[in-house]
Amino acid sequence: MESHGEKIIHTASFTPYRRVMSASSMMKDDVCNHADEEIGSIYEIMIDVPAGKIAYMVLSVEEFLGLGERLFPVP
């Protein structure tokens, strides 16, 4: 399922969220704040291999007038 630029609608009533999702399917997905304003997109997902968990994601935020981007680690 492509999710780039569109909201994912979960249709299974027995679970409120997806239990398994590939990291690559989330790349370039929009990241929004609590006011549903877009603040950037997912640039990379960093995995803690020994723990088998996501360590953090890297948020990409475009600079003013599209003059580059800034990257921020988000735990």
VMD Tcl script that builds the backbone (N, CA, C; Angstrom):
set m [mol new atoms 225]
animate dup $m
set s [atomselect $m all]
$s set {name element resname resid chain x y z} {
  {N N MET 1 A 0.841 -1.176 0.000}
  {CA C MET 1 A 0.000 0.000 0.000}
  {C C MET 1 A 0.887 1.240 0.000}
  {N N GLU 2 A 0.689 2.152 -0.955}
  {CA C GLU 2 A 1.410 3.420 -0.976}
  {C C GLU 2 A 0.749 4.365 0.021}
  {N N SER 3 A 1.568 5.035 0.817}
  {CA C SER 3 A 1.007 5.958 1.791}
  {C C SER 3 A 1.598 7.351 1.641}
  {N N HIS 4 A 2.407 7.575 0.614}
  {CA C HIS 4 A 3.058 8.864 0.443}
  {C C HIS 4 A 2.032 9.929 0.075}
  {N N GLY 5 A 1.898 10.926 0.922}
  {CA C GLY 5 A 1.008 12.028 0.660}
  {C C GLY 5 A -0.451 11.778 0.962}
  {N N GLU 6 A -0.794 10.633 1.468}
  {CA C GLU 6 A -2.187 10.368 1.802}
  {C C GLU 6 A -2.270 9.771 3.201}
  {N N LYS 7 A -3.389 9.972 3.842}
  {CA C LYS 7 A -3.565 9.434 5.186}
  {C C LYS 7 A -3.899 7.952 5.102}
  {N N ILE 8 A -3.340 7.162 6.034}
  {CA C ILE 8 A -3.626 5.741 6.083}
  {C C ILE 8 A -4.871 5.533 6.928}
  {N N ILE 9 A -5.842 4.853 6.382}
  {CA C ILE 9 A -7.078 4.567 7.103}
  {C C ILE 9 A -7.037 3.113 7.531}
  {N N HIS 10 A -7.108 2.894 8.842}
  {CA C HIS 10 A -7.036 1.542 9.385}
  {C C HIS 10 A -8.441 0.965 9.434}
  {N N THR 11 A -8.629 -0.189 8.824}
  {CA C THR 11 A -9.973 -0.748 8.723}
  {C C THR 11 A -10.218 -1.948 9.634}
  {N N ALA 12 A -9.155 -2.513 10.230}
  {CA C ALA 12 A -9.342 -3.670 11.121}
  {C C ALA 12 A -9.834 -3.176 12.477}
  {N N SER 13 A -11.005 -3.624 12.884}
  {CA C SER 13 A -11.598 -3.118 14.124}
  {C C SER 13 A -11.003 -3.756 15.374}
  {N N PHE 14 A -10.298 -4.882 15.242}
  {CA C PHE 14 A -9.785 -5.579 16.418}
  {C C PHE 14 A -8.466 -5.012 16.939}
  {N N THR 15 A -7.804 -4.131 16.222}
  {CA C THR 15 A -6.570 -3.516 16.691}
  {C C THR 15 A -6.539 -2.055 16.270}
  {N N PRO 16 A -6.155 -1.138 17.160}
  {CA C PRO 16 A -6.202 0.287 16.844}
  {C C PRO 16 A -5.029 0.783 16.002}
  {N N TYR 17 A -4.027 -0.066 15.733}
  {CA C TYR 17 A -2.849 0.368 14.974}
  {C C TYR 17 A -2.230 -0.822 14.257}
  {N N ARG 18 A -1.350 -0.521 13.330}
  {CA C ARG 18 A -0.648 -1.598 12.630}
  {C C ARG 18 A 0.363 -2.219 13.561}
  {N N ARG 19 A 0.491 -3.517 13.542}
  {CA C ARG 19 A 1.430 -4.210 14.411}
  {C C ARG 19 A 2.800 -4.320 13.770}
  {N N VAL 20 A 2.869 -4.370 12.452}
  {CA C VAL 20 A 4.134 -4.501 11.746}
  {C C VAL 20 A 4.084 -3.615 10.505}
  {N N MET 21 A 5.161 -2.882 10.261}
  {CA C MET 21 A 5.227 -2.008 9.095}
  {C C MET 21 A 6.677 -1.896 8.666}
  {N N SER 22 A 6.955 -1.906 7.387}
  {CA C SER 22 A 8.335 -1.776 6.929}
  {C C SER 22 A 8.785 -0.328 7.061}
  {N N ALA 23 A 10.043 -0.151 7.428}
  {CA C ALA 23 A 10.593 1.202 7.579}
  {C C ALA 23 A 10.573 1.944 6.248}
  {N N SER 24 A 10.848 1.235 5.166}
  {CA C SER 24 A 10.891 1.901 3.863}
  {C C SER 24 A 9.524 2.437 3.443}
  {N N SER 25 A 8.435 1.854 3.941}
  {CA C SER 25 A 7.106 2.347 3.572}
  {C C SER 25 A 6.791 3.686 4.231}
  {N N MET 26 A 7.548 4.055 5.264}
  {CA C MET 26 A 7.304 5.323 5.950}
  {C C MET 26 A 8.207 6.453 5.451}
  {N N MET 27 A 9.194 6.124 4.626}
  {CA C MET 27 A 10.108 7.139 4.131}
  {C C MET 27 A 9.352 8.186 3.329}
  {N N LYS 28 A 9.670 9.426 3.554}
  {CA C LYS 28 A 9.067 10.588 2.887}
  {C C LYS 28 A 7.641 10.867 3.333}
  {N N ASP 29 A 7.111 10.114 4.309}
  {CA C ASP 29 A 5.775 10.426 4.824}
  {C C ASP 29 A 5.825 11.764 5.551}
  {N N ASP 30 A 4.740 12.512 5.468}
  {CA C ASP 30 A 4.655 13.806 6.144}
  {C C ASP 30 A 4.582 13.615 7.650}
  {N N VAL 31 A 5.171 14.568 8.383}
  {CA C VAL 31 A 5.093 14.598 9.843}
  {C C VAL 31 A 4.337 15.870 10.210}
  {N N CYS 32 A 3.286 15.716 11.022}
  {CA C CYS 32 A 2.449 16.857 11.399}
  {C C CYS 32 A 2.477 17.069 12.904}
  {N N ASN 33 A 2.225 18.311 13.327}
  {CA C ASN 33 A 2.141 18.607 14.755}
  {C C ASN 33 A 0.714 18.359 15.241}
  {N N HIS 34 A 0.450 18.695 16.506}
  {CA C HIS 34 A -0.879 18.436 17.078}
  {C C HIS 34 A -1.973 19.263 16.420}
  {N N ALA 35 A -1.605 20.376 15.785}
  {CA C ALA 35 A -2.581 21.202 15.082}
  {C C ALA 35 A -2.769 20.733 13.637}
  {N N ASP 36 A -2.218 19.556 13.298}
  {CA C ASP 36 A -2.296 18.949 11.969}
  {C C ASP 36 A -1.621 19.809 10.897}
  {N N GLU 37 A -0.583 20.562 11.300}
  {CA C GLU 37 A 0.206 21.353 10.359}
  {C C GLU 37 A 1.452 20.552 9.993}
  {N N GLU 38 A 1.751 20.482 8.709}
  {CA C GLU 38 A 2.924 19.730 8.267}
  {C C GLU 38 A 4.196 20.457 8.710}
  {N N ILE 39 A 5.100 19.702 9.377}
  {CA C ILE 39 A 6.350 20.319 9.833}
  {C C ILE 39 A 7.574 19.744 9.113}
  {N N GLY 40 A 7.399 18.660 8.400}
  {CA C GLY 40 A 8.507 18.055 7.673}
  {C C GLY 40 A 8.136 16.668 7.202}
  {N N SER 41 A 9.171 15.873 6.909}
  {CA C SER 41 A 8.935 14.503 6.459}
  {C C SER 41 A 10.002 13.585 7.045}
  {N N ILE 42 A 9.731 12.298 7.037}
  {CA C ILE 42 A 10.681 11.317 7.558}
  {C C ILE 42 A 11.794 11.141 6.527}
  {N N TYR 43 A 13.024 11.407 6.944}
  {CA C TYR 43 A 14.188 11.300 6.066}
  {C C TYR 43 A 14.840 9.928 6.196}
  {N N GLU 44 A 14.918 9.429 7.432}
  {CA C GLU 44 A 15.570 8.155 7.694}
  {C C GLU 44 A 15.060 7.597 9.010}
  {N N ILE 45 A 15.124 6.278 9.157}
  {CA C ILE 45 A 14.760 5.614 10.408}
  {C C ILE 45 A 15.980 4.828 10.859}
  {N N MET 46 A 16.458 5.108 12.062}
  {CA C MET 46 A 17.675 4.494 12.579}
  {C C MET 46 A 17.306 3.371 13.542}
  {N N ILE 47 A 17.887 2.196 13.316}
  {CA C ILE 47 A 17.572 0.995 14.086}
  {C C ILE 47 A 18.686 0.681 15.075}
  {N N ASP 48 A 18.318 0.397 16.319}
  {CA C ASP 48 A 19.251 -0.114 17.321}
  {C C ASP 48 A 19.261 -1.630 17.124}
  {N N VAL 49 A 20.256 -2.120 16.392}
  {CA C VAL 49 A 20.277 -3.529 15.995}
  {C C VAL 49 A 20.323 -4.485 17.183}
  {N N PRO 50 A 21.222 -4.283 18.185}
  {CA C PRO 50 A 21.241 -5.236 19.309}
  {C C PRO 50 A 19.916 -5.305 20.062}
  {N N ALA 51 A 19.234 -4.172 20.210}
  {CA C ALA 51 A 17.959 -4.150 20.942}
  {C C ALA 51 A 16.788 -4.560 20.048}
  {N N GLY 52 A 16.970 -4.465 18.737}
  {CA C GLY 52 A 15.888 -4.799 17.822}
  {C C GLY 52 A 14.759 -3.793 17.844}
  {N N LYS 53 A 15.090 -2.519 18.071}
  {CA C LYS 53 A 14.079 -1.466 18.169}
  {C C LYS 53 A 14.504 -0.252 17.354}
  {N N ILE 54 A 13.548 0.610 17.086}
  {CA C ILE 54 A 13.864 1.878 16.440}
  {C C ILE 54 A 14.537 2.770 17.482}
  {N N ALA 55 A 15.719 3.289 17.153}
  {CA C ALA 55 A 16.431 4.183 18.061}
  {C C ALA 55 A 15.876 5.604 17.930}
  {N N TYR 56 A 15.742 6.062 16.703}
  {CA C TYR 56 A 15.174 7.386 16.438}
  {C C TYR 56 A 14.891 7.516 14.955}
  {N N MET 57 A 14.136 8.539 14.600}
  {CA C MET 57 A 13.920 8.859 13.199}
  {C C MET 57 A 14.566 10.199 12.915}
  {N N VAL 58 A 14.899 10.423 11.682}
  {CA C VAL 58 A 15.490 11.690 11.276}
  {C C VAL 58 A 14.407 12.468 10.540}
  {N N LEU 59 A 14.076 13.646 11.081}
  {CA C LEU 59 A 13.060 14.520 10.513}
  {C C LEU 59 A 13.723 15.512 9.570}
  {N N SER 60 A 13.222 15.633 8.361}
  {CA C SER 60 A 13.726 16.587 7.374}
  {C C SER 60 A 12.776 17.777 7.330}
  {N N VAL 61 A 13.317 18.975 7.543}
  {CA C VAL 61 A 12.525 20.206 7.503}
  {C C VAL 61 A 13.131 21.107 6.440}
  {N N GLU 62 A 12.304 21.529 5.470}
  {CA C GLU 62 A 12.802 22.394 4.402}
  {C C GLU 62 A 13.106 23.782 4.931}
  {N N GLU 63 A 14.191 24.340 4.410}
  {CA C GLU 63 A 14.573 25.707 4.754}
  {C C GLU 63 A 13.627 26.686 4.056}
  {N N PHE 64 A 13.697 27.935 4.448}
  {CA C PHE 64 A 12.873 29.002 3.882}
  {C C PHE 64 A 13.044 29.052 2.364}
  {N N LEU 65 A 11.967 29.133 1.630}
  {CA C LEU 65 A 11.923 29.209 0.170}
  {C C LEU 65 A 12.550 28.001 -0.514}
  {N N GLY 66 A 12.602 26.866 0.183}
  {CA C GLY 66 A 13.134 25.656 -0.427}
  {C C GLY 66 A 14.627 25.657 -0.644}
  {N N LEU 67 A 15.359 26.470 0.118}
  {CA C LEU 67 A 16.810 26.578 -0.037}
  {C C LEU 67 A 17.529 25.544 0.847}
  {N N GLY 68 A 17.325 24.273 0.575}
  {CA C GLY 68 A 17.964 23.226 1.357}
  {C C GLY 68 A 17.046 22.663 2.415}
  {N N GLU 69 A 17.629 21.848 3.273}
  {CA C GLU 69 A 16.854 21.227 4.334}
  {C C GLU 69 A 17.706 21.075 5.584}
  {N N ARG 70 A 17.047 20.977 6.726}
  {CA C ARG 70 A 17.720 20.709 7.991}
  {C C ARG 70 A 17.233 19.368 8.495}
  {N N LEU 71 A 18.133 18.615 9.125}
  {CA C LEU 71 A 17.805 17.295 9.640}
  {C C LEU 71 A 17.848 17.309 11.159}
  {N N PHE 72 A 16.837 16.693 11.791}
  {CA C PHE 72 A 16.726 16.653 13.244}
  {C C PHE 72 A 16.469 15.226 13.703}
  {N N PRO 73 A 17.249 14.711 14.664}
  {CA C PRO 73 A 16.940 13.379 15.219}
  {C C PRO 73 A 15.766 13.494 16.188}
  {N N VAL 74 A 14.816 12.588 16.085}
  {CA C VAL 74 A 13.653 12.583 16.963}
  {C C VAL 74 A 13.559 11.207 17.605}
  {N N PRO 75 A 13.696 11.128 18.959}
  {CA C PRO 75 A 13.635 9.824 19.632}
  {C C PRO 75 A 12.288 9.143 19.461}
}
mol reanalyze $m
mol bondsrecalc $m
mol representation Tube
mol addrep $m
